[in-house]
Amino acid sequence: MVLHKMFRSTMTVSLMTLLSRITGLIRDIAFAQFLGSGLVADAFFVAFRIPNFFRRIFAEGAFSAGFVPVYAEYESRYPAPQVRVFLDLMLGRLALILLLFTLLGVLGAPWLVTIIAPGFVEHADKYAATVDALRFTFPYLFFVSLVAMAGGILNTRGRFAVPAVTPVFLNLCLIGAVIWAVPFATNKALTLGIGVLVAGVVQVGFQLPFLAFEKRLPSPKIMTGKGTQAVAAEGVGRVFTLMLPALFGVSVAQINLLINTVLASFLVTGSVSWLYYSDRLMEFPVGVFGIALATVILPKLATQISERAEEEYFQTIEWALRLVLLVVFPAAVALVALAYPLMVTLFQYGKFSVEDARMAAQSLVAFSPGLIGFVLVKVLAPAFYARKDTKTPVRAGVIAMVVNALCAVILTMVLSFDHVGLAAAVSISGIVNAGLLYRYLVRDLGYSSGPDMGIFAVKTAAAAIVMGVVLRFGVPEPQFWVDESVGGRLWQLVMWVPAGTIVYFVCLYVVGLKPHRLFQRQT
């Protein structure tokens, strides 16, 4: 096995994802400036979160968990014509299900809003704006699910860059909508919803030429015959069978955020928006690194299991876990140390006030410890999906969801931590989820970490804490960020982020860790 090649693939996906996240950050800056944290912002964020919830569970979660292992098996065991028959049937049946689901979502928009944001019902204008926007954002699920299938095909064939850069088009469409359409619109939330729908069409169109180049552009079919088609139909059936438990287990974090949206709708106006902006910053490292790593290792692990290469399978998991610890510990500490400077620098413009920045920074601090759990889940769950085991992550997910719900109610309704309590509940749940998956990996699959894994974890955590102390006492006090110009704020961040990174890596070398060894060629 060549871990060096996997690292290069991970970096390719990370760079493309970084481009996507940067455009997403620009999008959110535009949202903060033009929408602030008022009625329109809350309405659109809920309307956008509902299809996003289903997207992450279905398109990026359960579908990938079911489709990629089966498709990887077909690519390694069957000739190209039979693979294409499988893809034709997969697309046809997937599209039919999505059309029916989308129709239900559009027709049931008022009920969905009532369920997801019951606190909006008492505010007629906010409720109506959310329903209007949802009727246009929900069909995005249809298109982005097709994008997920195309991405699964391309990733399995080693073409990682195109699927990773595709989300950029969503951000560009929404940036265009919020800058050039929303200021002139009567129904601003609905206008943004139309922008989401247009983005879905553009994303599908972007991937089609690359599928054609790979000779894997499917033509949708629903009915099957005998022989080759019967074998393909069996594979499609296995995909949907694997998806059923994964529909829940793969995206517990999203279910937790949805539960929190319900609770946040009862809090003061702005709570949904504060959680949105802090979640977006927390998701930045999850996307740039966690999802990128998961994107690369799932097809690799699935291929290794298909080829019965158990030793290489466990080597891949070990390598991925070490890489997670190396990157995520400092990222989590940095988000805590720089929470307020980041919020003020990125979002405190226009309608987004100093108080909004302060409140969003508080929830970002609460989200940050959970970053470790969120990224570990992205690595640990594929270890089971690659073996076509989608039930084990569900067991961990059920427990984690119950923990989130209990913590959210206690922290918000009993202890009155409000939106900060909701963020803390998600963090606790993410750590519990990762801990359970690791336990199952050791107990059920026989994984045994290297003899120095514990030492590696302690040393990376210690180096990250030292970095955090340097940032905490070196970064200017909060009032500086409010009074300073935009250029001054950016300069401080540009100076302190690399400084913190240097401190971290110097500490690693002082304690005897050589991070570059993870990136070297191994066979």
Residue pairs with C-beta under 8 A, 6 or more apart in sequence:
1 304
1 309
1 312
1 315
1 316
1 522
1 523
2 521
2 522
2 523
3 315
3 316
3 319
3 518
3 520
3 521
3 522
4 519
4 520
4 521
4 522
6 296
6 297
6 300
6 316
6 319
7 323
7 518
7 519
9 158
9 160
9 296
10 292
10 293
10 296
10 323
12 160
12 161
12 164
13 160
13 161
13 164
13 291
13 292
13 293
13 295
13 296
14 288
14 289
14 292
16 160
16 161
16 164
16 165
17 164
17 167
17 287
17 288
17 291
17 292
18 288
19 165
19 168
20 164
20 165
20 167
20 168
20 171
20 287
21 284
21 287
21 288
23 168
23 171
23 172
23 175
24 167
24 171
24 280
25 280
25 284
25 346
26 171
26 175
27 171
27 174
27 175
27 178
28 277
28 280
28 346
28 347
29 346
29 347
29 349
30 174
30 175
30 178
30 179
31 41
31 178
32 277
32 346
32 347
32 348
32 349
32 350
32 351
32 352
32 356
33 349
33 350
33 351
33 352
34 178
34 179
34 182
34 183
34 350
34 351
35 41
35 44
35 178
35 182
35 188
35 351
36 273
36 350
36 351
36 352
36 353
36 356
37 269
37 270
37 273
37 274
37 351
37 352
37 353
37 356
38 269
38 270
38 351
39 123
39 125
39 126
39 129
39 269
40 129
40 188
40 189
41 272
41 273
41 276
42 120
42 126
42 130
42 269
42 270
42 272
42 273
43 120
43 126
43 129
43 130
43 133
43 189
44 129
44 130
44 133
44 188
44 189
44 192
44 193
45 272
45 273
45 276
46 113
46 116
46 117
46 120
46 130
46 134
46 261
46 265
46 272
47 113
47 130
47 131
47 133
47 134
47 137
47 189
47 193
48 133
48 137
48 192
48 193
48 196
49 116
49 257
49 258
49 261
49 276
50 105
50 112
50 113
50 116
50 134
50 137
50 138
51 105
51 134
51 137
51 138
51 139
51 140
51 141
51 144
51 196
52 254
53 254
53 255
53 257
53 258
54 105
54 141
55 140
55 141
55 144
55 145
55 148
56 251
56 254
57 247
57 248
57 250
57 251
57 254
57 255
58 141
58 145
58 247
59 141
59 144
59 145
59 147
59 148
60 148
60 251
60 291
61 246
61 247
61 250
61 251
61 254
62 243
62 244
62 246
62 247
62 250
62 251
62 390
63 94
63 145
63 148
63 149
63 152
63 239
63 243
64 148
64 152
64 250
64 298
64 385
65 242
65 243
65 246
65 250
65 298
65 381
65 382
65 385
65 390
66 238
66 239
66 240
66 241
66 242
66 243
66 246
66 385
66 390
67 90
67 149
67 152
67 239
67 243
68 152
68 155
68 156
68 298
68 299
68 302
68 385
69 242
69 298
69 302
69 305
69 306
69 385
69 386
69 387
69 388
70 235
70 238
70 239
70 242
70 388
71 83
71 86
71 87
71 152
71 153
71 156
72 156
72 299
72 302
72 303
72 306
73 235
73 302
73 306
74 82
74 83
74 86
74 235
75 83
75 156
75 157
76 303
76 306
76 307
77 306
78 86
78 231
80 215
81 228
82 228
82 231
82 232
83 216
84 215
84 216
84 218
85 228
85 229
85 232
86 231
86 232
86 235
86 236
87 153
87 216
87 218
88 218
88 219
88 220
88 221
88 232
89 221
89 222
89 224
89 229
89 232
89 233
89 236
90 149
90 218
90 235
90 236
90 239
91 146
91 149
91 218
91 219
91 220
91 221
92 220
92 221
92 222
93 222
93 236
93 240
94 145
94 146
94 149
95 142
95 146
95 220
96 222
98 141
98 142
98 145
98 146
99 142
101 141
101 142
102 138
102 139
102 141
102 142
105 112
105 134
105 138
105 139
105 141
106 135
106 138
106 139
109 131
109 134
109 135
109 138
110 131
112 134
112 138
113 120
113 127
113 130
113 131
113 134
114 121
115 262
116 258
116 261
116 262
116 265
117 127
117 130
117 261
117 262
117 265
117 272
118 262
118 265
118 266
119 264
119 265
119 266
119 267
120 126
120 127
120 130
120 265
121 127
129 187
129 188
129 189
129 190
130 189
132 187
132 189
132 190
132 193
133 189
133 190
133 192
133 193
134 193
135 193
136 190
136 193
136 194
136 196
136 197
137 193
137 196
137 197
139 197
139 200
140 196
140 197
140 199
140 200
142 200
143 197
143 200
143 201
143 203
143 204
144 200
144 203
146 204
147 163
147 166
147 200
147 203
147 204
147 207
150 163
150 204
150 207
150 208
150 210
150 211
151 162
151 163
151 166
151 207
153 211
153 214
153 216
154 160
154 162
154 163
154 207
154 210
154 211
154 214
155 163
155 295
155 296
155 298
155 299
156 299
156 302
157 214
157 216
159 210
159 214
160 295
160 296
162 206
162 207
162 210
163 207
163 295
164 292
164 295
166 203
166 206
166 207
167 203
169 199
169 202
169 203
169 206
170 196
170 199
170 200
170 203
172 199
173 195
173 196
173 198
173 199
173 202
174 192
174 195
174 196
174 199
176 195
177 191
177 192
177 194
177 195
178 192
178 195
181 191
181 195
182 188
182 191
182 192
185 191
208 217
211 217
211 218
224 230
224 232
224 233
238 388
242 385
242 388
242 390
243 390
244 390
245 390
245 391
245 393
245 394
246 385
246 390
246 393
246 394
248 255
248 394
248 397
248 398
249 381
249 390
249 391
249 392
249 393
249 394
249 395
249 396
249 397
249 398
250 381
250 385
250 390
250 393
250 397
252 377
252 396
252 397
252 400
252 401
252 404
252 429
252 433
253 374
253 377
253 426
253 429
253 430
253 433
255 397
255 401
255 404
256 400
256 401
256 404
256 405
256 408
256 425
256 426
256 429
256 430
257 279
257 426
259 401
259 404
259 405
259 408
260 275
260 404
260 408
260 422
260 423
260 425
260 426
261 272
261 275
263 408
263 409
263 412
263 413
263 422
264 271
264 272
264 275
264 419
264 422
265 271
265 272
267 412
267 418
267 419
268 418
270 356
270 359
271 418
271 419
273 356
273 360
274 356
274 359
274 360
274 362
274 363
274 419
275 360
275 363
275 419
275 422
275 423
277 343
277 347
277 360
278 339
278 343
278 360
278 361
278 363
278 364
278 367
278 423
279 363
279 367
279 423
281 335
281 342
281 343
281 346
281 364
282 335
282 364
282 367
282 368
282 370
282 371
282 374
285 327
285 328
285 331
285 335
285 371
285 375
286 371
286 374
286 375
286 378
289 324
289 327
289 328
289 331
289 375
290 324
290 328
290 374
290 375
290 378
290 379
291 378
293 320
293 323
293 324
293 375
293 378
293 379
294 378
294 379
294 381
294 382
297 316
297 317
297 320
297 379
297 382
298 382
298 385
298 386
300 316
301 313
301 316
301 317
301 382
301 383
301 385
301 386
302 385
302 386
304 310
304 312
304 313
304 316
304 386
305 313
305 386
305 387
313 386
314 447
314 448
317 379
317 383
317 441
317 447
318 449
318 450
318 453
319 518
320 379
321 376
321 379
321 449
321 453
322 453
322 456
322 518
323 518
324 375
324 376
324 379
325 456
325 457
325 460
325 461
326 460
326 515
326 518
327 375
328 371
328 372
328 375
328 376
329 372
329 460
329 461
329 463
329 464
330 460
330 463
330 464
330 467
330 500
330 501
330 504
331 371
332 368
332 369
332 371
332 372
332 464
333 368
333 464
333 465
333 467
333 468
333 471
334 467
334 468
334 471
334 497
334 500
335 342
335 364
335 365
335 367
335 368
335 371
336 365
336 368
336 369
336 468
337 468
337 471
337 472
337 475
337 500
338 471
338 475
338 493
338 496
338 497
339 361
339 362
339 364
339 365
339 368
340 357
340 358
340 361
340 478
340 481
341 475
341 476
341 481
341 489
341 492
341 493
341 496
342 361
342 364
342 493
343 357
343 358
343 360
343 361
343 364
344 354
344 357
344 361
344 481
344 482
344 489
345 481
345 486
345 489
345 490
345 492
345 493
347 356
347 357
347 360
348 354
348 356
348 357
348 482
349 486
354 482
358 478
359 419
362 419
362 420
363 419
363 420
363 422
363 423
364 423
365 420
366 420
366 421
366 423
366 424
366 427
367 423
367 426
367 427
368 427
369 427
369 431
370 426
370 427
370 428
370 429
370 430
370 431
371 427
371 430
372 430
372 431
372 434
373 427
373 429
373 430
373 431
373 432
373 433
373 434
373 435
374 430
374 434
376 434
376 437
376 438
377 430
377 433
377 434
377 437
380 434
380 437
380 438
380 441
381 393
381 437
383 437
383 441
383 445
383 447
384 390
384 392
384 393
384 437
384 440
384 441
384 445
385 393
387 445
392 437
392 440
392 444
393 437
395 436
395 440
396 433
396 436
396 437
396 440
397 433
399 432
399 433
399 436
400 429
400 430
400 432
400 433
400 436
401 429
403 425
403 428
403 429
403 432
404 425
404 426
404 428
404 429
405 425
407 421
407 424
407 425
407 428
407 429
408 421
408 422
408 425
408 426
410 421
411 417
411 420
411 421
411 422
411 424
411 425
412 418
412 419
412 421
412 422
412 425
415 421
417 424
441 447
442 448
450 456
456 513
459 508
459 511
459 512
459 513
460 508
460 513
462 507
462 511
463 504
463 505
463 507
463 508
463 511
463 513
464 504
466 503
466 504
466 507
467 500
467 501
467 503
467 504
467 507
470 499
470 500
470 503
471 496
471 500
474 496
474 499
475 492
475 496
476 484
476 492
480 492
481 489
481 492
484 492
505 515
508 514
508 515
